[in-house]
Amino acid sequence: MGGFSQDLRYALRGLSKNRGFTVVAVLMLAVGIGVNAAVFTVTNAILFKGFPAIEGNDRLVYIAGRSSCCVSYPDFNDWRAQATSFKGLAVVHGTGVVLSDHNNFAERYDATEISADTFKLVGQRPILGRDFLPSDEVPGAPPVTILSYGFWERRYAKDPAAVGQTLRINNAATTIVGIMPRGFSFPQKQDLWMPLVPTADVQRREARNLWFVFGRLADGATIESARAEMETIGSRLASAYPSTNQDFIPRVRNFHEFFIGTNENVIYASMWGAVAFVLLIASANLANLTLARAMSRSRELSIRLALGAGRWRIVRQLLMESVILSSLGGVLGWWIARWSVPLYALAERGPGLAPWRILDYTMDYRILVYLAAISVGTGLLVGLVPAIRLSRVDVSASLKDGGRGTLGGRRSKRLSGILVTAEIALAVVLLAGAGVMIRSLWNVSATDAGVNPANVLTALLQLPEGRYPGADTQVGFYDRLKVRVEAMPGVESFALASQLPTFGVRRLPYELAGAPPVDERSRPMTSALVVSPSYFRTLGTSILAGREFNETDRASGVPAAIVNQRFANTQWPGEDPLAKRLRLFNGQAPDAWVTVVGIAPNIVQNDATRQTFDPLVYLPYAQNPSRSMWVISRSRVPPETLGAAFRYELRALDSDLPIWLGPSLLSERLGDAYWNKRLYGQLFLILAAIALVLASVGLYAVVAHSVSERTQEIGIRMAMGATARQILTAVFQAGILQLGTGLVIGLAASLAVNRLLQAELVQVSPGDPLALVVASVTLIVAAALGCLIPARRAIRVDPLVALRYE
């Protein structure tokens, strides 16, 4: 124990003597450890944890069809009655609700309809009020709701008297019966919950529109046994109800399988690898700095060895110094991770159209164990080789004339060069990875979607079915809104669309008039979009042939359609598509035959990366009305200035109608479609920049140390007439070998590593020449700057001073 205490004192004394080294070392390790802890926190949330504030996440499973959506209420009832692998099953359905009073604008909020035992299964209960009861699910029961803690805090300032008050939800007086705990949200970030009432529409077996069923595994049950049982039940229901369940087999998944995609696994694995590279670069830097300190410490260690200290004692002390540095770096790294993870969580939520999932980014025991492990492990790894080198010091040589040069031999220089080469290679890999990601992002953002989004304002509206039950009331509302919006100062045109460009639309089977009949399973598919007159003009484009929709389409009642150029060229090559006829199948029965009245330019739909143009059929809104439509307006003034006016006009038409999404600029919405690629590209760029700085610092340290060792040599050469250019060349040669070798190794490695990102790349190969060249040039420039400072110091050496240098 005494020996350990003495070694600790020696270690602390050694670090305090060279505070500059200590501060630099701790900062470098803090960056490497901090970004590792931050990324592991994110990965931990995705791979190992589930929803926040829920007990036993590992025992919760999620059940739906092949695509993780959706189920019908009768299926849920049958599963609940027949399955024995679960303590209970519950069903959830996300929706949006309208809260309104006549004093303010109507507002849209996120809500989830749930079965009565949902909170019981997830292990939570309201902190105020009561849970839902089975009687709340009975059709005709008084409407009730339970609020999230955040909503309660924002709207009621955490007043306990809120329980029992009423809200106007979807124009119905709804009683608040409970408040959920702080931080709880399931299965999305939302404001309130309501009981799922099995109305007649919901109880149709073919109405498979509820999100999913979830359950808690029974004691002794495993997810494999639950899967087997649910497949058996699914086959039984398929035999009993062949018309609705023939091809529907329930899939049981855990949190990671249900809510996280395969592509994201690759991305986060790549990020984890990237931060590991950053930590390795920081570790290599610290190892080099430790080797650089060896010269100044050779005499101290030689004296200790001469006085009887064992070599293991020297190794232990030096390892202790290294572990102390890495532990301090770990503490500071924890602080970096603590503040950076919330920033990532905020960015990961994305825009209003982003996925609705929520993740638990709190730093649990796994993070602390991981942080401690990489902190101590890094200290041992960094300190081991330098410690062994220092423990082998030649005592007699070191004590002669201060031991100069005894630790600066070829082996130490070779080891230092290898470490710098590794740093450069790792930095090249990160820079090349960031390069292809940024190139991919550029390809998406620079690709023309087929529209001009400048000065275009959008807003999504959803008309309540109760107040707008039929086609006439829906069309009438949007007609009145069109008159009001077009009368707003600065507005040029107004249009409606069932979806915005680049976002997904329905794909429906179709057949052409005169074409041979085909089996219904072999019918071709096309995307279908409902738009109003002036749609193309509002988007800044124009019809290529024929005409846009107009009022005559409504008056004549003759079904009309516009097809895009891709559809026309594919189906009628070399022919005039105008007056051709086709029909869509929106279900088993075909829709009416429609006549092509126009050819539209190709506009990207169903592809957020903007790389493909689907065959697309446009249908007139007047003949295909819908309650949910995007309102699109082009203006001569900055469109963001029209948002408030649009809200007032909407309120004048219907004070209880909220804007579902928006008002927002079309350019922003188009950017939202690929927000995740932008996020990942920025993250890789940040990590690559950190690696670049660390590698440059490492090269600078090696060259600076080399210049320090060669001060006397440089003075002699200058005294003998060497020019500044010759001195600069000699200094730069100290870094050229490491730089060149690291570049070659790094470029070769990047070709293999970048293949992991292939799924996220858009029109960029993993070995994109431009990305590799830019990465190489960037590193060469940074390395040159790292060599320039010690080189300039070298040419300023006074020969007289240098000749006396020790």
C-alpha positions in Angstrom: 0.0 0.0 0.0 2.9 2.3 0.9 4.5 1.6 -2.5 1.3 2.4 -4.3 0.9 5.7 -2.4 4.5 6.6 -3.2 4.0 5.8 -6.9 0.9 7.9 -6.9 2.8 10.8 -5.4 5.5 10.5 -7.9 3.0 10.3 -10.8 1.1 13.4 -9.6 4.4 15.3 -9.0 5.6 14.3 -12.5 2.3 15.6 -14.1 2.4 18.8 -12.1 5.9 19.6 -13.2 4.8 19.8 -16.8 1.4 21.4 -16.6 1.3 22.3 -20.3 1.7 18.6 -21.3 -0.9 17.6 -18.8 -3.5 20.1 -20.0 -2.9 19.2 -23.7 -3.1 15.5 -23.0 -6.3 15.8 -20.9 -8.0 17.9 -23.6 -7.1 15.5 -26.4 -8.3 12.5 -24.5 -11.5 14.4 -23.4 -12.4 15.0 -27.0 -11.8 11.3 -28.0 -13.5 9.9 -24.9 -16.3 12.4 -25.0 -17.4 11.8 -28.6 -17.2 8.0 -27.9 -19.4 8.3 -24.8 -21.9 10.5 -26.7 -22.2 8.1 -29.7 -22.4 5.1 -27.3 -25.2 6.9 -25.4 -27.1 7.2 -28.7 -26.3 3.6 -29.7 -27.3 2.4 -26.3 -30.7 4.0 -26.7 -31.2 2.3 -30.0 -29.7 -1.2 -29.4 -30.3 -1.9 -25.7 -33.0 0.4 -24.3 -36.6 1.1 -25.1 -39.1 3.8 -24.3 -38.2 6.3 -21.5 -39.7 5.8 -18.0 -41.0 2.3 -18.7 -40.1 -0.7 -16.6 -38.9 -3.9 -18.2 -38.5 -2.7 -21.7 -36.9 -6.0 -22.6 -40.1 -7.8 -21.9 -42.3 -5.6 -24.2 -42.9 -6.9 -27.7 -44.7 -5.3 -30.6 -47.1 -7.0 -33.0 -48.2 -6.0 -36.5 -47.9 -7.2 -40.1 -44.8 -7.4 -42.2 -44.4 -3.7 -42.5 -44.7 -2.9 -38.8 -48.2 -1.6 -39.5 -51.2 -2.1 -39.1 -53.8 -4.2 -37.4 -57.5 -4.4 -37.1 -59.5 -4.4 -33.9 -61.1 -7.8 -34.4 -57.6 -9.3 -34.9 -56.5 -7.7 -31.7 -59.5 -9.2 -29.8 -58.7 -12.7 -31.2 -55.0 -12.4 -30.3 -55.9 -11.3 -26.8 -58.4 -14.1 -26.3 -56.2 -16.9 -27.7 -52.5 -16.0 -26.9 -51.0 -17.4 -23.7 -47.5 -16.0 -24.1 -48.4 -12.6 -22.8 -49.4 -11.1 -19.4 -51.6 -8.9 -21.5 -52.1 -7.2 -24.9 -53.1 -3.7 -25.7 -53.6 -1.8 -29.0 -52.5 1.8 -29.8 -53.4 4.2 -32.6 -51.7 7.5 -33.2 -53.8 10.4 -34.3 -54.0 14.2 -34.3 -56.7 16.0 -32.4 -58.0 19.6 -32.5 -58.2 21.6 -29.3 -60.3 24.7 -29.8 -62.0 27.5 -27.9 -63.5 30.6 -29.5 -60.9 32.9 -28.0 -57.9 31.6 -29.9 -56.9 29.8 -33.0 -57.7 26.2 -33.1 -54.6 24.1 -32.5 -53.6 20.6 -33.5 -52.0 18.3 -30.9 -50.5 14.8 -31.1 -52.6 12.2 -29.4 -52.8 8.4 -29.2 -55.9 6.3 -28.8 -55.2 3.3 -26.5 -57.0 0.4 -24.9 -57.7 0.7 -21.3 -54.9 -1.5 -19.9 -52.1 0.2 -21.9 -50.5 2.1 -18.9 -50.8 -1.0 -16.7 -48.8 -3.1 -19.2 -46.0 -0.5 -19.5 -45.8 -0.1 -15.7 -46.9 3.4 -15.3 -49.9 5.1 -13.8 -51.1 8.8 -13.6 -49.5 10.9 -10.9 -52.9 12.7 -10.6 -56.3 11.4 -11.3 -57.1 7.9 -12.6 -56.2 5.5 -15.4 -58.6 4.7 -18.2 -61.3 2.2 -17.3 -63.0 -0.4 -19.5 -66.2 1.6 -19.3 -64.4 4.5 -21.0 -64.1 2.3 -24.2 -67.8 1.7 -24.5 -69.3 3.5 -27.5 -71.3 6.4 -26.3 -69.3 6.8 -23.1 -68.5 10.4 -22.1 -65.2 11.5 -23.7 -62.2 11.5 -21.4 -58.5 12.2 -21.8 -55.2 11.9 -19.8 -52.6 14.6 -20.3 -48.9 14.3 -20.6 -46.8 16.1 -18.0 -45.5 18.5 -20.5 -48.9 19.5 -21.8 -50.2 19.9 -18.3 -47.2 22.1 -17.4 -47.6 24.3 -20.6 -51.3 24.7 -20.6 -52.2 24.5 -16.9 -49.0 25.6 -15.1 -49.1 22.2 -13.2 -52.3 23.1 -11.5 -53.8 20.0 -9.8 -57.2 21.4 -10.4 -56.8 20.7 -14.1 -58.1 17.1 -13.3 -61.8 17.3 -13.7 -61.8 20.2 -16.1 -63.0 19.9 -19.7 -61.3 20.5 -23.0 -62.9 20.9 -26.5 -61.3 18.0 -28.3 -62.5 17.5 -31.9 -65.4 19.8 -31.0 -66.5 17.6 -28.1 -66.4 18.5 -24.4 -63.8 16.1 -23.0 -63.0 15.6 -19.3 -59.4 15.4 -18.1 -59.2 12.4 -15.8 -55.4 12.1 -15.2 -51.9 13.4 -15.6 -49.0 11.1 -16.5 -45.5 11.4 -14.9 -42.8 13.7 -16.2 -40.7 12.2 -19.0 -43.2 9.5 -19.9 -44.4 9.3 -23.5 -45.7 6.2 -25.2 -45.5 5.2 -28.1 -44.6 8.6 -29.5 -43.9 12.1 -28.3 -47.4 13.4 -27.7 -49.6 15.6 -25.6 -52.5 13.5 -24.5 -54.1 10.0 -24.6 -57.7 9.0 -25.2 -59.4 5.6 -24.9 -59.8 3.7 -28.2 -63.5 3.3 -28.7 -64.4 0.4 -30.9 -67.0 2.0 -33.1 -68.7 0.1 -35.9 -66.1 1.3 -38.4 -63.2 0.2 -36.1 -64.7 -3.2 -35.6 -64.6 -4.1 -39.3 -62.0 -6.8 -39.7 -60.9 -5.4 -43.1 -60.3 -2.0 -41.4 -56.7 -2.7 -40.7 -55.7 0.9 -39.7 -54.7 0.7 -36.1 -51.0 1.2 -35.5 -49.9 -1.9 -33.7 -50.6 -4.2 -30.7 -48.0 -4.6 -28.0 -47.8 -6.9 -25.0 -45.7 -7.9 -22.1 -44.2 -11.4 -22.2 -45.6 -13.8 -19.5 -43.2 -15.3 -17.0 -41.2 -18.0 -18.7 -42.2 -17.0 -22.2 -39.6 -15.9 -24.7 -39.9 -13.8 -27.8 -39.3 -17.0 -29.9 -42.1 -18.8 -28.2 -44.4 -15.8 -28.6 -43.5 -15.6 -32.3 -44.4 -19.3 -32.8 -47.7 -19.0 -31.0 -48.7 -15.8 -32.9 -47.9 -17.5 -36.2 -50.1 -20.4 -35.3 -52.9 -18.0 -34.3 -52.4 -16.1 -37.5 -52.7 -19.2 -39.6 -55.9 -20.2 -37.7 -57.4 -16.8 -38.4 -56.4 -17.0 -42.0 -58.4 -20.2 -42.4 -61.4 -18.8 -40.5 -61.4 -15.4 -42.4 -59.7 -16.0 -45.8 -61.1 -12.8 -47.4 -59.3 -10.5 -44.9 -56.6 -12.6 -43.2 -55.3 -14.9 -45.9 -52.0 -13.0 -46.4 -51.8 -11.5 -42.9 -49.5 -13.2 -40.5 -48.7 -11.3 -37.2 -45.0 -10.6 -36.6 -43.7 -10.3 -33.1 -40.7 -8.0 -32.7 -38.7 -6.3 -30.0 -38.1 -2.6 -29.7 -35.0 -2.5 -31.9 -36.6 -4.7 -34.6 -39.9 -2.8 -34.7 -38.8 0.9 -34.4 -35.2 0.9 -35.8 -34.4 0.1 -39.4 -31.5 -1.9 -40.8 -30.0 1.1 -42.5 -29.8 2.9 -39.2 -27.9 0.0 -37.7 -25.2 0.5 -40.4 -25.2 4.3 -39.9 -24.7 4.0 -36.1 -22.2 1.2 -36.4 -20.3 3.5 -38.8 -20.5 6.4 -36.4 -19.3 4.2 -33.6 -16.3 3.2 -35.8 -15.7 6.9 -36.6 -15.5 7.9 -33.0 -13.3 4.9 -32.2 -10.9 6.3 -34.9 -11.0 9.7 -33.2 -10.1 8.1 -29.8 -7.3 6.1 -31.4 -5.9 9.3 -33.0 -6.0 11.1 -29.6 -4.4 8.1 -28.0 -1.6 8.0 -30.6 -1.1 11.7 -30.0 -0.7 11.2 -26.3 1.7 8.3 -26.8 3.8 10.5 -29.0 3.8 13.3 -26.5 4.8 10.8 -23.8 7.7 9.7 -25.9 8.7 13.3 -26.5 8.8 13.8 -22.7 11.2 10.8 -22.4 14.2 12.9 -23.2 13.6 15.3 -20.3 12.9 12.5 -17.9 15.7 10.1 -18.7 18.0 11.6 -16.0 15.3 11.5 -13.3 14.4 7.8 -14.1 18.1 6.9 -14.3 18.7 8.2 -10.8 15.7 6.3 -9.5 17.0 3.1 -11.1 20.5 3.7 -9.8 19.1 4.1 -6.3 17.5 0.7 -6.5 14.0 1.2 -8.0 12.9 -1.8 -10.0 12.0 -1.5 -13.6 8.4 -2.7 -12.9 8.2 0.2 -10.3 9.1 2.6 -13.1 6.5 1.1 -15.5 3.9 1.2 -12.8 4.5 4.8 -12.1 4.4 5.8 -15.8 1.2 3.7 -16.3 -0.3 5.4 -13.3 0.5 8.8 -14.9 -1.2 7.8 -18.1 -4.3 6.4 -16.3 -4.6 9.6 -14.3 -4.5 11.6 -17.5 -7.1 9.4 -19.2 -9.3 9.4 -16.1 -9.2 13.2 -16.1 -10.0 13.1 -19.8 -12.8 10.7 -19.0 -14.3 13.1 -16.5 -14.2 16.0 -19.0 -15.4 13.6 -21.7 -18.4 12.8 -19.6 -19.2 16.5 -19.5 -18.8 16.7 -23.3 -21.1 13.7 -23.8 -23.6 15.1 -21.3 -24.0 18.3 -23.2 -23.7 16.9 -26.8 -26.2 14.1 -26.5 -29.2 16.5 -25.9 -28.1 18.5 -28.9 -28.1 15.3 -31.0 -31.5 14.2 -29.6 -32.9 17.6 -30.6 -31.5 17.3 -34.1 -32.6 13.7 -34.4 -36.2 14.6 -33.9 -36.1 16.2 -37.3 -38.9 18.3 -38.8 -42.6 18.0 -38.4 -42.7 15.2 -40.9 -40.0 13.2 -39.2 -40.6 9.7 -37.7 -42.6 9.8 -34.5 -40.5 7.5 -32.4 -38.9 8.5 -29.2 -35.7 7.3 -27.6 -34.3 7.3 -24.1 -31.0 9.2 -24.3 -30.4 9.2 -20.6 -26.9 8.1 -19.4 -27.5 4.9 -17.5 -25.1 2.4 -15.9 -24.0 1.1 -19.2 -22.7 4.5 -20.2 -20.8 4.9 -16.9 -19.3 1.4 -17.3 -18.3 2.1 -20.9 -16.9 5.5 -20.0 -14.8 4.0 -17.2 -13.7 1.1 -19.3 -12.5 3.3 -22.2 -10.9 5.8 -19.9 -8.8 3.3 -18.0 -8.2 1.2 -21.1 -7.0 4.2 -23.1 -4.7 5.1 -20.2 -3.2 1.6 -20.1 -2.9 1.4 -23.9 -1.4 4.8 -24.3 1.1 4.4 -21.4 2.2 0.9 -22.0 4.7 1.2 -24.9 6.2 4.5 -23.7 6.5 3.1 -20.2 8.3 0.0 -21.4 10.7 2.2 -23.5 11.4 4.5 -20.6 12.0 1.6 -18.2 14.7 0.3 -20.5 16.8 3.5 -20.2 20.6 2.9 -20.1 21.4 4.2 -16.6 25.1 4.7 -17.1 24.6 6.5 -20.5 21.8 8.7 -19.1 23.9 9.9 -16.1 26.7 11.0 -18.4 26.1 14.6 -19.4 22.4 14.5 -18.5 21.8 11.5 -20.7 21.1 13.4 -23.8 20.1 11.3 -26.7 19.8 8.0 -24.8 16.0 7.8 -25.5 16.1 9.5 -28.8 17.4 6.5 -30.7 16.0 4.9 -33.8 13.5 2.7 -32.0 11.8 5.6 -30.3 11.8 7.6 -33.5 10.5 4.7 -35.5 7.7 4.1 -33.0 6.8 7.8 -33.0 6.7 7.7 -36.8 4.4 4.7 -36.8 2.0 6.4 -34.4 1.8 9.5 -36.6 1.4 7.4 -39.7 -1.5 5.6 -38.0 -3.1 8.9 -37.1 -2.9 10.2 -40.6 -4.4 7.0 -42.0 -7.3 7.1 -39.6 -7.9 10.8 -40.4 -7.9 10.0 -44.1 -10.6 7.3 -43.6 -12.8 9.7 -41.6 -12.3 12.6 -44.1 -13.1 10.3 -47.1 -16.2 9.0 -45.3 -17.3 12.5 -44.6 -16.5 13.4 -48.1 -18.8 10.8 -49.7 -21.6 11.6 -47.3 -21.3 15.4 -48.1 -21.2 14.6 -51.8 -24.3 12.4 -51.4 -26.1 15.2 -49.6 -25.0 17.7 -52.2 -26.4 15.4 -55.0 -29.7 15.4 -53.2 -30.0 19.1 -52.5 -28.7 20.2 -55.9 -31.0 17.9 -57.9 -33.9 19.6 -59.5 -37.2 18.1 -58.1 -39.0 19.5 -61.1 -40.5 22.5 -59.3 -39.5 26.1 -58.3 -40.0 26.3 -54.5 -39.1 30.0 -54.2 -41.9 32.1 -52.7 -44.3 29.1 -52.2 -46.1 28.7 -48.9 -47.7 25.4 -47.9 -50.1 24.2 -45.2 -51.8 20.9 -44.5 -55.5 21.0 -43.6 -57.8 18.1 -42.5 -61.5 18.8 -42.5 -63.4 17.1 -39.7 -65.7 14.4 -41.1 -68.5 15.5 -38.8 -68.7 19.0 -40.2 -67.6 18.1 -43.8 -69.2 14.7 -44.4 -69.6 14.7 -48.2 -67.8 15.7 -51.4 -69.9 18.9 -51.8 -69.1 20.3 -48.4 -65.4 19.6 -48.8 -65.1 21.1 -52.3 -67.2 24.1 -51.1 -64.9 24.8 -48.2 -61.8 24.8 -50.4 -63.5 26.9 -53.0 -64.2 29.5 -50.4 -60.7 29.3 -49.0 -59.3 29.8 -52.6 -61.2 33.0 -53.0 -59.9 34.3 -49.7 -56.3 33.3 -50.2 -56.1 34.7 -53.7 -57.5 38.0 -52.3 -54.6 38.3 -49.9 -52.1 41.0 -50.9 -49.1 39.5 -52.8 -50.6 36.1 -53.6 -50.3 35.1 -57.3 -51.9 31.7 -57.4 -53.5 29.0 -55.2 -53.6 25.2 -55.6 -54.4 22.1 -53.7 -52.6 18.7 -53.7 -53.0 15.5 -51.8 -49.2 15.5 -51.2 -46.2 17.7 -51.7 -43.4 16.9 -54.2 -40.8 14.3 -53.2 -43.1 12.9 -50.5 -44.8 9.5 -50.8 -48.2 9.1 -52.6 -50.4 6.2 -53.2 -49.4 3.6 -55.7 -52.4 2.0 -57.4 -52.9 -0.7 -60.1 -54.1 0.5 -63.5 -55.0 -0.7 -66.9 -55.0 1.0 -70.3 -58.0 1.1 -72.6 -57.5 -1.4 -75.4 -54.8 -3.3 -73.7 -55.1 -7.1 -73.2 -56.6 -8.0 -69.8 -54.2 -9.3 -67.2 -54.5 -11.0 -63.9 -55.2 -8.6 -61.1 -51.9 -9.6 -59.4 -50.0 -8.8 -62.5 -51.4 -5.3 -63.1 -48.8 -2.5 -63.3 -48.6 0.1 -60.6 -48.5 3.9 -60.9 -48.4 6.7 -58.4 -51.5 8.8 -58.2 -51.9 12.4 -56.9 -55.0 14.5 -56.6 -54.5 18.2 -57.5 -56.5 21.3 -58.3 -56.4 23.7 -61.2 -53.3 26.0 -61.2 -51.2 23.3 -59.5 -48.4 23.3 -62.0 -48.4 27.1 -62.4 -48.2 27.5 -58.6 -45.2 25.2 -58.5 -43.4 27.2 -61.1 -43.8 24.8 -64.0 -46.2 24.4 -66.9 -48.0 21.7 -68.9 -46.0 20.3 -71.8 -49.0 19.4 -73.9 -52.7 19.7 -73.6 -54.0 21.6 -70.6 -54.2 21.8 -66.8 -57.4 21.0 -65.0 -60.0 23.7 -65.0 -63.6 24.4 -64.0 -65.0 22.6 -67.0 -63.8 19.3 -65.6 -66.2 19.8 -62.7 -69.0 21.1 -64.8 -68.8 18.4 -67.5 -68.4 15.6 -65.1 -66.2 13.8 -67.6 -63.4 12.0 -65.7 -60.1 13.5 -66.7 -56.4 12.9 -65.9 -53.0 14.3 -66.5 -50.0 12.0 -66.8 -46.4 12.9 -66.4 -43.9 12.6 -69.2 -42.4 9.4 -67.7 -45.8 7.7 -67.8 -46.5 8.9 -71.3 -43.2 7.7 -72.7 -43.5 4.4 -71.0 -47.0 3.5 -71.9 -47.4 5.2 -75.3 -44.0 5.6 -76.8 -44.1 7.4 -80.1 -47.8 8.1 -79.8 -49.9 11.1 -78.8 -51.0 10.4 -75.2 -53.8 13.1 -75.3 -57.3 11.5 -75.4 -55.9 8.1 -74.3 -57.9 6.4 -71.6 -57.0 4.5 -68.5 -58.5 3.5 -65.2 -57.2 3.0 -61.7 -58.0 0.3 -59.1 -58.6 1.8 -55.7 -59.6 -1.6 -54.2 -61.0 -4.6 -55.9 -63.4 -2.7 -58.2 -62.0 -0.4 -60.9 -62.6 3.3 -60.9 -64.1 5.1 -63.8 -62.2 5.4 -67.1 -60.4 8.7 -67.3 -59.3 10.6 -70.4 -55.8 12.1 -70.6 -56.1 15.9 -71.1 -52.6 17.0 -70.5 -48.9 15.9 -70.3 -47.1 17.2 -67.2 -43.3 17.6 -66.8 -41.6 15.1 -64.5 -41.8 16.1 -60.9 -40.2 14.0 -58.2 -42.6 12.0 -56.1 -42.0 9.0 -53.8 -38.3 9.7 -53.7 -36.7 11.9 -51.0 -33.4 11.6 -52.8 -34.8 13.2 -56.0 -33.1 10.7 -58.2 -36.1 9.0 -59.9 -39.3 10.1 -61.6 -42.1 7.6 -61.0 -44.9 7.2 -63.6 -47.5 9.5 -62.2 -51.2 10.1 -62.8 -52.8 13.4 -61.7 -56.5 13.4 -60.9 -58.6 16.6 -60.6 -59.6 17.5 -57.0 -63.2 18.5 -58.1 -63.8 14.9 -59.2 -61.8 13.2 -56.4 -62.4 15.4 -53.3 -60.7 14.6 -50.0 -60.8 16.0 -46.5 -57.0 16.1 -46.2 -55.2 18.4 -48.6 -52.1 20.5 -48.9 -52.8 24.2 -49.6 -50.1 25.7 -51.8 -49.8 29.4 -52.7 -47.3 31.3 -54.7 -46.7 35.0 -53.8 -44.9 38.0 -55.0 -43.8 38.9 -51.5 -41.8 36.8 -49.0 -44.2 34.0 -48.2 -43.3 33.8 -44.5 -45.0 37.2 -44.1 -48.3 35.6 -45.2 -48.6 33.0 -42.4 -50.6 35.2 -40.0 -52.9 36.5 -42.7 -53.6 32.9 -43.8 -54.5 31.9 -40.2 -57.0 34.7 -40.0 -58.6 33.8 -43.3 -58.9 30.2 -42.2 -60.4 31.2 -38.8 -62.9 33.4 -40.6 -64.1 30.3 -42.5 -64.0 27.9 -39.6 -62.8 28.9 -36.1 -62.5 25.3 -35.0 -60.3 24.2 -37.9 -56.5 24.0 -37.1 -53.6 24.0 -39.5 -52.4 20.4 -39.3 -48.8 21.2 -40.5 -47.5 24.7 -41.3 -47.7 27.3 -42.6 -44.2 26.6 -43.9 -42.1 27.3 -47.0 -42.1 24.7 -49.7 -38.3 24.9 -49.8 -38.2 23.9 -46.1 -40.5 21.0 -46.7 -38.4 19.7 -49.6 -35.4 19.9 -47.3 -37.3 18.0 -44.6 -37.5 15.0 -46.9 -33.8 14.3 -46.6 -33.1 15.8 -43.1 -31.7 12.5 -41.9 -29.0 12.4 -44.6 -28.2 16.0 -43.7 -27.8 15.1 -40.1 -25.6 12.1 -40.7 -23.5 14.1 -43.1 -22.9 16.8 -40.6 -22.0 14.4 -37.9 -19.4 12.7 -40.0 -18.0 16.0 -41.0 -17.7 17.1 -37.4 -15.9 13.8 -36.5 -13.6 14.2 -39.5 -12.7 17.7 -38.6 -11.8 16.6 -35.0 -9.7 13.8 -36.5 -8.0 16.3 -38.9 -7.1 18.7 -36.0 -5.8 15.8 -33.8 -3.7 14.3 -36.6 -2.2 17.7 -37.5 -1.4 18.3 -33.9 0.3 14.9 -33.7 2.4 15.6 -36.8 3.3 19.0 -35.4 4.4 17.5 -32.2 6.7 15.0 -33.9 8.2 17.6 -36.2 8.6 20.1 -33.4 10.3 17.5 -31.3 12.6 16.6 -34.2 13.5 20.2 -34.6 14.2 20.5 -30.9 16.6 17.5 -31.1 18.3 18.9 -34.2 18.8 22.4 -32.9 22.5 22.1 -32.6 22.7 20.4 -36.0 20.7 23.2 -37.6 22.9 25.8 -36.0 26.0 24.1 -37.4 24.5 23.9 -40.9 23.5 27.5 -40.8 26.9 28.5 -39.6 28.4 26.6 -42.6 26.2 28.6 -45.0 23.0 26.5 -45.4 20.1 28.6 -46.7 16.6 29.0 -45.2 15.2 26.9 -48.0 17.5 24.0 -47.3 16.6 24.1 -43.6 12.9 24.2 -44.5 13.3 21.2 -46.8 15.2 19.3 -44.1 12.5 20.0 -41.5 9.6 19.1 -43.8 11.3 15.8 -44.7 10.7 14.8 -41.1 7.0 14.7 -41.8 6.8 13.7 -45.5 7.4 10.0 -44.9 4.7 9.7 -42.3 2.3 11.8 -44.3 2.8 9.9 -47.5 2.6 6.4 -45.9 -0.5 7.4 -43.9 -2.2 8.7 -47.0 -1.6 5.5 -48.9 -2.8 3.3 -46.1 -5.7 5.6 -45.3 -6.9 5.8 -48.9 -6.8 2.0 -49.3 -8.7 1.5 -46.1 -11.3 4.1 -47.0 -12.3 2.2 -50.1 -13.3 -0.7 -47.9 -14.8 1.2 -45.0 -16.9 3.5 -47.2 -18.7 0.4 -48.5 -20.5 0.3 -45.2 -22.2 3.6 -46.1 -23.3 2.4 -49.5 -27.0 2.3 -48.5 -26.9 6.0 -47.5 -25.1 7.2 -50.6 -26.9 8.9 -53.5 -25.1 8.8 -56.9 -21.7 8.5 -55.1 -19.5 5.4 -55.2 -17.6 4.5 -52.0 -14.4 5.2 -53.8 -15.5 8.6 -55.2 -12.4 10.2 -56.7 -13.4 13.7 -55.8 -14.0 12.8 -52.2 -10.7 11.0 -51.9 -8.8 13.9 -53.6 -10.4 16.5 -51.4 -9.7 14.4 -48.3 -6.0 14.0 -49.3 -5.5 17.6 -50.2 -7.2 18.7 -46.9 -4.9 16.5 -44.9 -1.8 17.6 -46.8 -2.6 21.3 -46.2 -3.3 20.6 -42.5 -0.1 18.6 -42.3 1.9 21.4 -44.0 0.6 23.9 -41.5 1.6 21.5 -38.7 5.1 21.3 -40.1 5.3 25.1 -40.9 5.5 26.3 -37.3 8.5 24.3 -36.2 10.1 24.9 -39.6 9.8 28.7 -39.2 11.3 28.2 -35.7 14.2 26.3 -37.2 15.2 28.9 -39.7 15.2 31.5 -37.0 17.7 29.7 -34.9 20.7 31.8 -33.9 23.8 29.7 -34.9 25.8 30.9 -31.8 22.9 30.0 -29.5 22.4 26.6 -31.2 26.1 25.7 -30.9 25.7 26.0 -27.1 22.3 24.2 -27.0 21.9 21.1 -24.8 
